């Protein structure tokens, strides 16, 4: 399944920018390519930039990386529930509240990168386990109907989006 096969009814309009920047490969290929590109990107950031904020109140690069990790975990949890045909309406989360609680600025940068890689690898294995039928399942999270396959592409686009932000505003 490729991103072009998604219907707009499979995700909320909030996610459109993430869908728009996905590659044109199959979902698993894009998840793997995103893992490699995102890991390489964060490894190439100069160490003197990882605690930088381009503006007061904005996240550091460490905090952005932790945001990717936290969001991926939440997205895959949703994907698992919906793939298993769980019809429970899931609550949303406020990613802005997660950052200060993460204490990511106190963490070792290389460990954050390894954690990101491990979480994405787990996501890849999860998506490998899904059948075509499971990928088409959907559920409701944060009052938005979303399919399992859309969640996968959103994870790809979410990483690309934040790498672009870092390139434009931090480096």
Buried (B, 14 or more C-beta within 10 A) or exposed (E): BBBEEBEEEBBBEEBEEBBEBBBEBEBBEBBBBBBEBBBEBBEEBEEEEBEBEEEEEEBBBBBBBBBBBBBBEBBBBBBBBBBEEEEEEBEEEEEEEBBEEBEBBEBEBEEBBEBBBEBBEEBBEBBEEBEEEBBBBBBBBEEBBBBBBBBBBBBBBBBBBBBEBBEEEBE
